[in-house]
Amino acid sequence: MIRRDGPLDETRRVGVYWGPMRTLLAAALVLAVPAIGAAQLDEPPVVDPAAFPPLPEVPEALRARVDHARRLVRRTNRCRMDDGADWGASSREGYFSTEHGCNEWFDELYRLPIEVQVHAFGIEYVRNSMVEWPAQAGPRYYERDWLYYLGTIHHPLPDRARRHELQVPYLIRALSVLTRDTERHRVNADEVIWALREVTLEPVVARALAGRAEPATDDERRRVAREAWLAWAREHPTPEPLDAVRARGLADAEALLDSPSSTGLTEAFYIRWRMSRRRDDWAALCRRVLASPALSDPHRRSIQGRCTFARIGWREMARLHREARAAREVPSPATP
């Protein structure tokens, strides 16, 4: 029988003290949760203001909405897609259905003003790029989703309402930190370079390679592209109206359709393709570019794939391929 009026043994003494302490600890955690959440939003990118390129400033009037949107964006990193939606990038991590709530999160984000979306996806994409992942970590599915909202990647004929001047500095900042020799950085850097071209229509890499030899490796091509885009950003320190940027880029791309550089010709092709909506325009563009002897075999296969799977049709594309091959095989006139 336990005596109730005797001295407390060690077990009962610990229980007497631990009960109130547990209550106080729980209360302290409840009070700390909002502060912890706010602190997480301030974790990388903690970017030196002197570093180039700087991140855009979030206006005070939008700060609360951007913080809320960033929390929604972070939730989506638990969303996954099946392999059929991977567009052939088999190295990308993710293989099962989306988690409950993914559609609601993206729907809520999509209803926010475009400026809030760009700040939220931009900050989180840059932050995610700056994280020191293990060298063997592959590219993540959610990164491509974030980049879709930030750069309209793989989106045919993107709606003008889905473009914003702020997309460019966030993409430039992300590209500036994707420098590691890992599969994740290589895949993501290629996608950001593509997205920058999609948003701006600027043939930046083609201009950088004008009069130079083609890069010998993909790593060298990415290095040239990164340096070219950073140089372009220094020449355009403030976001220009995208309509003006795209008009200038389209004019430059038109002039590059006869480029002796395979990279320049390929960039010009994709920019012109993006701005055309008619089958006749596509057919003429495919015929012109595929006939060039400057195209390398990888670029030729890429363009043939784009032309074949467009709405031109298989029979028309077979004819275009024959015409292009015949044009390439015509012997050049002998020099006197």
C-alpha positions as CSV (number, residue, x, y, z in Angstrom):
1,M,0.0,0.0,0.0
2,I,1.4,3.5,-1.0
3,R,1.3,6.0,1.8
4,R,-0.1,9.4,0.6
5,D,1.2,11.4,3.5
6,G,4.8,10.2,3.5
7,P,7.9,11.8,1.8
8,L,7.9,11.7,-2.0
9,D,10.0,9.1,-3.7
10,E,12.2,10.1,-6.7
11,T,9.7,8.9,-9.3
12,R,6.8,10.9,-7.8
13,R,9.1,14.0,-7.3
14,V,10.0,14.0,-11.1
15,G,6.3,13.6,-12.0
16,V,5.3,16.5,-9.8
17,Y,7.8,18.8,-11.5
18,W,7.5,17.4,-15.1
19,G,3.8,18.1,-15.4
20,P,3.9,21.9,-15.1
21,M,7.1,22.0,-17.1
22,R,5.5,20.0,-19.9
23,T,2.6,22.5,-20.0
24,L,5.0,25.5,-20.1
25,L,7.0,23.8,-22.9
26,A,3.9,23.2,-25.0
27,A,2.8,26.8,-24.6
28,A,6.3,28.0,-25.6
29,L,6.2,25.9,-28.8
30,V,2.7,27.2,-29.7
31,L,4.0,30.7,-29.4
32,A,7.2,30.0,-31.3
33,V,5.6,28.3,-34.3
34,P,4.7,31.5,-36.2
35,A,8.3,32.8,-35.5
36,I,9.8,29.5,-36.8
37,G,7.7,29.7,-39.9
38,A,8.7,33.3,-40.6
39,A,12.3,32.4,-40.0
40,Q,12.1,29.6,-42.6
41,L,10.9,32.0,-45.2
42,D,14.0,34.1,-44.6
43,E,16.4,31.2,-45.0
44,P,18.3,31.0,-48.3
45,P,18.5,32.8,-50.4
46,V,20.3,35.2,-48.0
47,V,21.9,37.1,-50.8
48,D,24.6,39.7,-50.4
49,P,23.1,42.9,-51.8
50,A,26.4,43.5,-53.6
51,A,26.1,40.1,-55.3
52,F,25.2,40.1,-59.0
53,P,22.5,39.7,-60.2
54,P,20.4,41.0,-57.2
55,L,17.0,39.6,-56.4
56,P,14.1,41.9,-57.1
57,E,12.6,43.9,-54.2
58,V,9.2,42.7,-52.9
59,P,7.0,45.8,-52.4
60,E,5.8,46.3,-48.8
61,A,2.2,46.2,-50.0
62,L,2.7,42.7,-51.5
63,R,4.9,41.2,-48.8
64,A,2.2,39.4,-46.8
65,R,0.6,37.9,-49.9
66,V,4.0,36.9,-51.3
67,D,4.9,35.2,-48.0
68,H,1.6,33.3,-48.1
69,A,2.2,32.3,-51.7
70,R,5.7,31.1,-50.8
71,R,4.3,28.8,-48.2
72,L,2.0,27.4,-50.8
73,V,4.9,27.0,-53.3
74,R,6.9,25.1,-50.6
75,R,4.0,22.7,-50.1
76,T,4.1,21.8,-53.7
77,N,7.5,20.2,-53.3
78,R,5.7,17.2,-52.1
79,C,3.7,16.9,-55.3
80,R,4.9,14.2,-57.7
81,M,4.0,13.2,-61.3
82,D,4.1,9.9,-63.1
83,D,6.8,9.0,-65.6
84,G,4.5,9.7,-68.5
85,A,4.5,13.4,-67.7
86,D,8.3,13.6,-67.6
87,W,8.8,14.5,-71.3
88,G,11.6,12.0,-71.5
89,A,13.8,13.3,-68.7
90,S,14.1,9.9,-67.0
91,S,16.7,11.1,-64.5
92,R,14.1,13.4,-62.9
93,E,13.1,12.2,-59.4
94,G,9.4,11.3,-58.9
95,Y,7.2,8.5,-59.9
96,F,3.8,8.4,-58.1
97,S,0.6,10.4,-58.1
98,T,0.2,13.8,-56.7
99,E,-0.4,14.2,-53.0
100,H,-3.7,15.2,-51.7
101,G,-4.0,19.0,-51.9
102,C,-1.7,19.6,-54.8
103,N,-4.4,20.7,-57.2
104,E,-5.9,23.0,-54.6
105,W,-2.4,24.6,-53.8
106,F,-1.7,25.3,-57.5
107,D,-5.3,26.5,-58.1
108,E,-4.9,29.0,-55.2
109,L,-1.5,30.2,-56.5
110,Y,-2.9,30.6,-60.0
111,R,-5.6,32.9,-58.8
112,L,-3.1,35.3,-57.2
113,P,-1.9,38.3,-59.2
114,I,0.9,37.5,-61.6
115,E,3.4,39.7,-59.7
116,V,2.7,37.8,-56.5
117,Q,3.2,34.5,-58.3
118,V,6.5,35.5,-59.9
119,H,7.9,36.7,-56.6
120,A,6.9,33.5,-54.8
121,F,8.0,31.0,-57.4
122,G,11.1,33.1,-58.2
123,I,12.3,33.4,-54.6
124,E,11.7,29.7,-53.9
125,Y,13.3,28.5,-57.2
126,V,16.4,30.6,-56.4
127,R,16.4,29.4,-52.8
128,N,16.1,25.8,-54.0
129,S,19.0,26.3,-56.5
130,M,21.2,27.6,-53.7
131,V,20.7,24.6,-51.4
132,E,23.7,22.3,-51.3
133,W,22.1,19.0,-52.3
134,P,24.2,15.8,-52.3
135,A,26.2,15.4,-55.5
136,Q,24.2,12.3,-56.4
137,A,20.8,14.0,-56.0
138,G,18.9,14.1,-59.3
139,P,16.6,16.9,-60.5
140,R,13.3,17.1,-58.8
141,Y,9.8,17.1,-60.3
142,Y,8.6,20.1,-58.4
143,E,11.5,22.2,-59.8
144,R,10.1,21.8,-63.3
145,D,6.6,22.7,-62.0
146,W,8.0,25.9,-60.4
147,L,9.9,26.8,-63.5
148,Y,6.7,26.3,-65.6
149,Y,5.1,29.1,-63.6
150,L,8.2,31.2,-63.6
151,G,9.4,30.8,-67.2
152,T,6.5,29.2,-69.1
153,I,8.8,26.4,-70.1
154,H,7.3,23.8,-72.5
155,H,4.2,25.9,-72.8
156,P,3.1,26.3,-76.4
157,L,2.3,29.9,-77.4
158,P,2.3,31.2,-73.8
159,D,-0.5,33.6,-72.9
160,R,0.6,37.2,-72.6
161,A,-1.0,37.4,-69.2
162,R,1.4,34.7,-68.0
163,R,4.5,36.8,-68.7
164,H,6.0,39.5,-66.5
165,E,9.2,41.5,-66.4
166,L,10.2,40.1,-63.0
167,Q,10.5,36.6,-64.4
168,V,13.8,37.6,-66.1
169,P,15.9,38.7,-63.0
170,Y,14.8,35.6,-61.1
171,L,15.7,33.3,-63.9
172,I,19.1,35.1,-64.3
173,R,19.8,34.8,-60.6
174,A,18.9,31.1,-60.6
175,L,21.2,30.5,-63.6
176,S,24.1,32.3,-61.9
177,V,24.1,29.7,-59.0
178,L,23.5,26.5,-61.1
179,T,27.3,26.0,-61.6
180,R,28.0,22.6,-60.0
181,D,29.0,19.6,-62.1
182,T,26.1,17.4,-61.0
183,E,23.1,16.0,-62.9
184,R,20.7,18.2,-61.0
185,H,22.5,21.4,-61.8
186,R,23.1,20.4,-65.4
187,V,19.4,19.6,-66.1
188,N,18.1,22.6,-64.2
189,A,20.6,25.0,-65.9
190,D,19.5,23.8,-69.4
191,E,15.9,24.3,-68.4
192,V,16.5,27.8,-67.1
193,I,18.4,28.8,-70.3
194,W,15.5,27.5,-72.3
195,A,13.0,29.4,-70.1
196,L,15.0,32.7,-70.5
197,R,14.8,32.3,-74.3
198,E,11.1,31.5,-74.1
199,V,10.3,34.6,-72.0
200,T,12.6,37.1,-73.8
201,L,12.9,35.7,-77.3
202,E,16.5,37.0,-77.1
203,P,19.0,34.9,-79.1
204,V,21.6,35.7,-76.4
205,V,23.7,32.5,-76.8
206,A,23.6,32.8,-80.6
207,R,25.1,36.3,-80.4
208,A,27.7,35.1,-78.0
209,L,28.9,32.3,-80.4
210,A,28.9,34.5,-83.5
211,G,32.3,34.1,-85.1
212,R,33.4,31.5,-82.6
213,A,33.7,27.7,-82.8
214,E,30.9,25.6,-81.5
215,P,31.3,24.4,-77.9
216,A,33.0,21.0,-77.8
217,T,30.9,19.7,-74.9
218,D,27.5,20.3,-73.3
219,D,29.3,21.6,-70.1
220,E,31.2,24.1,-72.2
221,R,28.0,25.2,-74.0
222,R,26.3,25.8,-70.6
223,R,29.2,27.8,-69.4
224,V,29.1,30.0,-72.5
225,A,25.3,30.4,-72.1
226,R,25.6,31.3,-68.5
227,E,28.3,34.0,-69.1
228,A,26.3,35.3,-72.1
229,W,23.1,35.7,-70.1
230,L,24.9,37.4,-67.2
231,A,26.6,39.8,-69.6
232,W,23.2,40.5,-71.1
233,A,21.8,41.2,-67.6
234,R,24.5,43.7,-66.9
235,E,23.6,45.6,-70.1
236,H,20.0,45.7,-69.1
237,P,20.1,46.4,-65.3
238,T,16.5,47.4,-64.9
239,P,13.6,45.2,-66.1
240,E,12.4,46.5,-69.5
241,P,8.8,46.1,-70.8
242,L,8.7,42.5,-72.1
243,D,7.0,43.5,-75.3
244,A,10.0,45.7,-76.2
245,V,12.5,42.9,-75.3
246,R,10.6,40.3,-77.3
247,A,10.3,42.6,-80.3
248,R,14.0,43.2,-80.3
249,G,14.8,39.5,-79.8
250,L,12.5,38.4,-82.6
251,A,14.2,40.9,-85.1
252,D,17.6,39.5,-84.1
253,A,16.4,35.9,-84.5
254,E,15.1,36.6,-88.0
255,A,18.5,37.8,-89.0
256,L,20.1,34.6,-87.6
257,L,18.1,32.2,-89.7
258,D,21.0,32.1,-92.1
259,S,23.6,31.8,-89.4
260,P,26.7,29.6,-90.1
261,S,26.6,28.6,-86.4
262,S,24.5,25.5,-85.6
263,T,23.6,26.9,-82.1
264,G,22.7,30.3,-83.6
265,L,20.5,28.7,-86.3
266,T,18.8,26.5,-83.7
267,E,18.1,29.4,-81.3
268,A,16.7,31.4,-84.2
269,F,14.5,28.5,-85.3
270,Y,12.9,28.0,-81.8
271,I,12.3,31.8,-81.4
272,R,10.7,32.1,-84.8
273,W,8.7,28.9,-84.1
274,R,7.4,30.3,-80.8
275,M,6.0,33.4,-82.5
276,S,4.2,31.6,-85.4
277,R,0.7,30.1,-85.2
278,R,0.2,29.0,-88.7
279,R,1.0,25.6,-90.2
280,D,2.3,27.3,-93.5
281,D,4.8,29.4,-91.5
282,W,6.0,26.3,-89.7
283,A,6.5,24.3,-92.9
284,A,8.4,27.1,-94.5
285,L,10.6,27.6,-91.4
286,C,11.3,23.8,-91.1
287,R,12.2,23.7,-94.8
288,R,14.6,26.6,-94.6
289,V,16.4,25.6,-91.4
290,L,16.7,21.9,-92.2
291,A,18.3,22.7,-95.5
292,S,21.2,24.4,-93.8
293,P,24.5,22.4,-93.9
294,A,25.5,24.3,-90.7
295,L,23.2,22.2,-88.5
296,S,24.9,19.7,-86.3
297,D,23.4,16.2,-86.1
298,P,22.0,16.7,-82.5
299,H,20.5,20.0,-83.4
300,R,19.1,18.5,-86.7
301,R,17.4,15.7,-84.7
302,S,15.9,18.2,-82.2
303,I,14.5,20.3,-85.0
304,Q,13.2,17.4,-87.0
305,G,11.5,16.1,-83.9
306,R,9.8,19.5,-83.3
307,C,8.7,19.7,-86.9
308,T,7.5,16.1,-87.1
309,F,5.4,16.2,-84.0
310,A,3.8,19.6,-84.8
311,R,0.6,20.0,-86.7
312,I,2.3,19.8,-90.0
313,G,1.6,16.1,-90.4
314,W,3.8,13.1,-91.1
315,R,3.5,13.1,-94.9
316,E,4.3,16.8,-95.2
317,M,7.3,16.4,-92.9
318,A,8.6,13.4,-95.0
319,R,8.5,15.7,-98.0
320,L,10.2,18.5,-96.1
321,H,13.0,16.1,-95.0
322,R,13.6,15.0,-98.6
323,E,13.8,18.6,-99.8
324,A,16.1,19.6,-97.1
325,R,18.4,16.6,-97.7
326,A,18.5,17.3,-101.5
327,A,19.3,21.0,-100.8
328,R,22.2,20.0,-98.6
329,E,23.6,17.6,-101.1
330,V,23.7,20.1,-104.0
331,P,27.5,20.6,-104.7
332,S,28.7,24.1,-104.2
333,P,29.9,25.9,-107.3
334,A,33.6,25.5,-108.0
335,T,35.6,28.5,-107.2
336,P,37.4,30.0,-110.2
